[in-house]
Amino acid sequence: MRRKADLPRKQCAHCERPFTWRKKWARVWDDVKYCSQRCRRAPRLAAPQKDGAT
């Protein structure tokens, strides 16, 4: 049996928090980008703009 600390980890593309592998993601782990449905549905954050370009 594996310990939770030994499972693979990724960083969420939206909230940038780390999340660990789940059994339901076993077949699609390479495609998983978001930690939750909420992050997946959330609007994408725009890149910060530089203030000196006015």
N, C-alpha and C positions, 0 to 999 in steps of 0.2 A: 504494500500500500504506500502511496506517495503522500508526503506531507504537503500542505498547502504552500509552504514556503519554497518547496522544490518545483512548483508548477511554473510554466513559462509566463512571462509578463509582457505587456505592451502598454503604450501610452495612448490615451484617447485622442482622436484627431480634433475634437471639439473643446473639451474641458481640460485636456492635457494632464489628467490624473492617471496614475497607473492602474491597470486592472489585470486580473489573472485569468488564465485559461479556465474554461468551463466545459463540462462533458458535452453539452449540447452544441458546442462549437468545434468538436473534434474533427469533423470533416471539412470545415470551412475556416479553420484558424488563420490561414494565410490571408483570407479576404476580410477578416474582422478588423474594423477601424474604430468603432465606437464602443464605449463601455455600457451604453444603455439605449433603449428606444428614445428616451428623451433627448439625448445628445444627437442621435441620428436624425431626429425630426427638427431639431433646433436650427434656426437660420445660421448660415455661415458667417463668421465674424470677418469684417473687412480688415485688410492689412492696415496698420497704423500709418497715418499720413504725416509727413514732415511739415513742421510749422513754418519753415523758412521759405516756402515756395509761394508766397502771396504777391 
